[in-house]
Amino acid sequence: MRSTVRVIFLTMVGLTTVLGTAQNTAAHAERKVSSRVAPNYPDLARKMHIHGIVKVEAIVRANGSVKSTRVLGGNPVLVDAAVDAINKWKFEPEQGETTEVVQLTFEGQ
């Protein structure tokens, strides 16, 4: 039995975050991913035939590395695999931190 994981981007929300007294929240075009790591399909999910979507908000540093993540929704059995993978992603560099919303779809076969 083979399992696949399909990575899908939601319409990415890009908000420039500036810390301090003045905040700049100018929207920009979606930030491109330069290096993606596919999540490992959890053994428990495979055995229980669990599939679904995990939605994660990622704070991305100016250099493109993921600073932090926050789960917005998804099956708890799949969440850790999704977060572990997204933490390894690299995005294109930009001038400041951005918030990106990513959706990962886990499909069992």
PyMOL commands that set and color helices and strands:
alter all, ss='L'
color gray80, all
select helices_A, chain A and resi 43-47+76-86
alter helices_A, ss='H'
color red, helices_A
select strands_A, chain A and resi 3-9+16-17+33-35+52-60+66-73+90-91+97-108
alter strands_A, ss='S'
color yellow, strands_A
deselect
rebuild
show_as cartoon
